[in-house]
């Protein structure tokens, strides 16, 4: 005998010849989804992680920084396979910044292991300005601080593993930039302009893309990197 402890809201008579009602089958999609492993802070560190190391050479020190970001691969070999950053290390022969670099790497690694959207770290780090002034890295891109360049390295890594998408310029903008650059090079008779990462000497800093690539063309300041123009 079964004791009824709740209010009866409906009933039906079950005969001996009737089949017992079967429990509804769980949807296959939901079962598969339950097995998907997500990155969260209690996920144990695997014995081996995939890593990438980025060399950062700044005029602030004669020794380079080596930034290593290790990734964990979730759900390998399945349609849900993801590569997500798990930890970061920064090494250098220069010990001047040892304490804050160790603190920064531990905090960033903790954010990585929390999971979720960690792309906000890029903008937070790149918005740090050195009161002594920034510097230009190779290619003419302006870095406001060493912390900002660490953020730039993290951005490159997140783009490589697919967490950040590079929208870039559309076809019309790319064509416009190419035409403007070709016109300028022809007018200035630049002989060694084969490297697309180099911009003409004397180019000014573009406030839109932070690249030293703005030159005066037809009486108007035009960026040869992103196409930004004072004349619209």
N, C-alpha and C positions, 0 to 999 in steps of 0.2 A: 504494500500500500504506500502510495506517495502522498505526502502532506502538501496541500496547496497553501502557500503563504502570501500570494498576491491576489488582487481582485480579478475575477473572471470577466473578461470583456467579450468573449465569444467561444463557441465550442462546435465540434462536429463528432458524429458517431463513427467509430472505426470498426468495420466488420472484419471477421476472421479472414475472408478471402481477399481483402484489400492489401496491397503491398505497403510496407512501412515507408513513410516519406523519407526520401534521401536528402542528406544535407547538400546544399548548393555547392557546386564545385568552384574552387577559387580560380579567378581568371589567371591564365598563364602569364599574361603581361605583368600582373602584380607580383606573382611569385618571382619572376625573373628580376623585377625591379628591387625586391627586397634583398637580393643577393649582391646588389651593386655596393661596392665599398667606397665610402666617401672619406675625404681627408678631414680628420679632426684631431684635437690635441692629445687624445689618449692612444692614437695609433702608434704601435711600437715601431721603432726604427729597424728597418731591414738590415741584414748583414752587409749588403752591398747596395750602394746608390750610384746613379748615373750623375756625373758632374761635368761642369764646364768652367774653365778658368779664363779670366779676362785680365789682360795687362793694362794698367793705367799709369802713364808717365806724365807727370805734371812739372811745370817749371818751379813749383814750390819746393821740390826736393830732388836731389841727384839720384835717389833710389826710387824704383817703380813700386807700385802697389799691385799685388796679385789677388784678384777677387775670385773666389771659387764658390759656385752655387751648385749644391747637390739636389737632385730631384728624386722623388719617389714615383714609381709607376703603379697606378691603381688599375685593378681589373685587367692585367696583361693578357693579351691574346683574345680579347672579347671586343664587341662593338662599343663597350663602355670604357675602353682603355683611355686613361688620362695620364699625362705627365705633369706633376705639380712640384713647385719648389719646396724643399724640406728644411734646408739649413744653408747658412752662408759663412764663409771664413775669409778673412783678409790678412795677408802676410806681406811683410816688407822688412828690409834691413834697417829702415829708418824707425827708430823707437820713440820719436818725439810725440807721436799721437797714439801710443800703444793703449793707454787706458780707455780713451773714449772710443777707439776703434773696437776694442774687445766688447765694451758695453753696447755699442751699436749693433755688432754682429749677433749678440745674444738676444737683443730685443727683436731684431728683424727675423731671426730664426724662430723665436716664439710666435711671432705673427704668422709666419709661413705654416707652422704646425697647427695653428688654430683652424686653418682651412678657410673656405669661402673666397671672396674676392679680395685679393691682396694687392691689386694693381694700384690702389690709392697710395701705396708707399712711394711710387715713382714721383708723383707730384709733390708729396710731402718733403722728400729729400731734395728734389730739384729746386724747391723754393727757399732753400737755406742759402743765405748770402754771407760771404766772408767780409767783415768790416774793413779788412785791409785791401779789399778789391779782388776781383776774379782774374781769369786769364783765358786766352784763346788756345784751344786744343788743335791738333793737326786737322786741317780741312777748313779752319776758320770758324768753328763753332765756339760760342762763348760759354764758359763755365763760371758761374758766380762763386763757386766754392769747391773744395775737395769733396764735401758731403754730396753736393749736387752731381759730381762726376760718378760717385758711387751709385747714386740713383739712376744715372744714365746707363751704367753697366747693367743694373737690375732690369731696366726697361728693355735693353737689347736682349737679355736672356728671356724675359717674358714674351717678347715677340717671337723668339726662336721656338719656344715650346707651344706657341699658339694661344697664350692667355691674353695677349694684346694684339689687335689687328691694326695693320698699317693701311689706313685709307689712302694716304698719299694724294697726289694731284690727279685730277681727272684728265682725260685725253686732250681737251681744249687747253687746259692750263699747261700741261707738259709741252704741247706744241708751241704755245706762246713763249714759254721760258726758253725753249730750244732756239726759236727765231731771234729772240732778244739777245741771247748769248752769242749766237752766230754773227749778228750784226755788230755787236761790240768788239768781238775778236777781230773781225774784218777791219773795222775802223781803226783799231789800235795796233793792227799788224802783229798780233801776239804769235810768236814763233813756237814756243813750247807750251801748248795748251792741250796736249793730248790726254793728260790726266783729268778726268771729269770731276775729281774731288778737289781740284785746285781752282781758286778764283783769282782774278787779276789783282796784282799788287796795288795797294791804295784803296781797295774796296772798303766800304763802310759797313758797320754792323746793321743788319736788318732787325728791326724791333719785333717782327712777327715770328721769324724762325730762328732768331739768335745766331745767325750765320753771317760772317763777314763777307758779304757778296753783293752789297748794294753799290751800284755805279750810276753815274749821270749819263742818260741817253736822251737825246732830243730835248734837252732842257728839263728832264724829269728824272728823279731818283728812282731806279728800278732794281729790284733784287733778282739776281741771276739764279738764285736757288729755288725760291718759291713763287716768283712772279709778282710780289707785292710792289705796287707803284703808287707814288704820291699823286699821280694824275688820274688814278682810278682805272 
